[in-house]
Amino acid sequence: MRAALRRVDPPGIVLFAVTAVALLLALLHPDAGAVAPALVAVAAGTGLVVRELRTPEPFLDLRVLGGNVPLLLTFVRAVLTATVSYCVLYGFTQWLEQGRGLSPATAGLVLLPIFVTGIGVTALTGRRRAIRGKLLVGGAAQVLLAALLFALGPASPVWVIVVVALLAGLPQGLNNLAVQNAVYRQADPERVASSAGLMRTFFYLGAIAASAAGGIAFGGGTAGDGLPVLATVMLVASTLFVLLTLADRSLARLAGPEGAPS
């Protein structure tokens, strides 16, 4: 028991929690009131990095990033794709109810195709080793999804929204699994577990960014006017995702024989 307790990193846990909460507060209120939490986030984040690099049993093993640029780029893609995904799950859902006027039950049914498509795409492509192609197709789908949101309005037919939901499921099934497989192949073998945990942290950072985007878009209480703002955030994130994937030549080295299991 004592040996297990010695492996716990209370200072790292506290610094991470303070950094995350302060960052979320700063993003949710991007005005003069964000200065104080932003400074706290920077200070706590700096302390977190220093602490985790020095302790033998860190809460966040930042050493996995040392010299591993491909892995770092994959983590950045995790943030970007999670930002788009959670913008759909958080912000788009809010618009369906407040901007489009759907009931919660109807909004849930309209969004159901996202998960149906995601499961189907994962089942069809999950065993393919090619990662770069999945990321490019998934990223392009996210760009198209963001562009389509600009065309939606309070009078948009439900069937059009269902088509948008079907498209949203494509990157759900491609990007999430491809990012995970990339992490497992790019991480040092002895640090795969730490790398996987850090990947989840970056996904949650994307969720925080999406929450902040939703707060900015719909914080004024007029959900219909906020959809273009949300779509802009998604378009920027998805475009950066595609550009980063195109520029990352290390992804080509992760592919094995076509059809081989991942």
Secondary structure, DSSP 8 states (H G I E B T S, - for coil): -HHHHHT--HHHHHHHHHHHHHHHHHHHS-SGGGHHHHHHHHHHHHHHHHHHHHSSS-SS-GGGGTT-HHHHHHHHHHHHHHHHHHIIIIIIHHHHHHTS---HHHHHHHHHHHHHHHHHHHHHHTT----HHHHHHHHHHHHHHHHHHTT--TT--HHHHHHHHHHHHHHHHHHHHHHHHHHHHHS-GGGHHHHHHHHHHHHHHHHHHHHHHHHHHHTTS-HHHHHHHHHHHHHHHHHHHHHHHHH-GGGGGG--STT---
